[in-house]
Amino acid sequence: MPQEHEAKDSQLLNKIEKFQQAKFMVWFENNFIKIVFGVLIFYVFPLIFLSAFLNKQFQEQSASPLFFYSIIISSILFLLTLFRIL
């Protein structure tokens, strides 16, 4: 009897694991474009301001607030696209 219960439990756990993997794959396939778009925004948009910040002419005008604001804006856009709000 205990062996039968253990076998049923292990089968149930295997089914749950397979379902979770399939659920993640479906979610990833549905949101692939949004994830790629969000990652591009998250890395490209701040890097533009970082390169401008490293430029000596722009450094005199104090570009650090622009850089930090760009990180905040890009992370908000990334989260909005990830959760299908945008």
C-alpha positions in Angstrom: 0.0 0.0 0.0 2.6 2.6 0.9 4.5 1.8 -2.3 1.4 2.4 -4.4 0.9 5.8 -2.8 4.5 6.7 -3.4 4.2 5.7 -7.0 1.1 7.7 -7.4 2.7 10.7 -5.7 5.8 10.5 -7.9 3.6 10.2 -11.0 1.6 13.2 -9.9 4.7 15.2 -9.2 6.1 14.3 -12.7 2.8 15.5 -14.3 3.0 18.8 -12.3 6.6 19.4 -13.4 5.8 18.7 -17.0 2.8 21.0 -16.8 4.8 23.8 -15.3 7.5 23.4 -18.0 4.9 23.5 -20.7 3.2 26.5 -19.2 6.5 28.4 -19.1 7.2 27.5 -22.7 3.8 28.8 -23.8 4.3 32.0 -21.8 7.7 32.5 -23.3 6.5 31.9 -26.9 3.6 34.3 -26.4 5.8 37.0 -24.9 9.0 36.5 -26.9 8.7 39.7 -29.0 7.8 41.7 -25.9 10.8 40.3 -24.0 13.2 41.1 -26.8 11.7 44.5 -27.3 11.9 45.2 -23.5 15.5 44.1 -23.3 16.5 46.2 -26.2 14.8 49.2 -24.6 16.3 48.4 -21.2 19.9 48.2 -22.5 20.0 50.5 -25.6 18.1 53.5 -24.3 20.3 53.9 -21.2 23.5 53.2 -23.2 22.7 56.1 -25.5 22.7 58.5 -22.5 25.7 56.8 -21.0 27.7 57.4 -24.1 26.5 61.0 -24.2 27.5 61.3 -20.5 31.0 60.1 -21.3 31.3 62.7 -23.9 33.3 65.6 -22.4 31.1 68.3 -23.9 28.0 66.9 -22.5 29.6 66.0 -19.2 29.8 69.7 -18.4 26.0 70.0 -18.6 25.5 67.4 -15.9 24.0 64.5 -17.8 23.8 62.1 -14.8 20.1 62.9 -14.1 19.3 62.1 -17.8 21.0 58.8 -17.5 19.2 57.8 -14.3 15.9 59.0 -15.6 16.4 56.9 -18.8 17.1 53.8 -16.7 13.8 54.4 -14.7 11.8 55.1 -17.9 13.2 52.1 -19.7 12.6 49.7 -16.7 9.0 51.0 -16.4 8.5 50.4 -20.2 10.0 46.9 -19.8 7.7 46.0 -17.0 4.7 47.4 -18.9 5.4 45.4 -22.0 6.1 42.3 -20.0 2.8 42.4 -18.2 0.8 43.3 -21.4 -0.2 46.7 -20.3 1.7 48.5 -23.1 
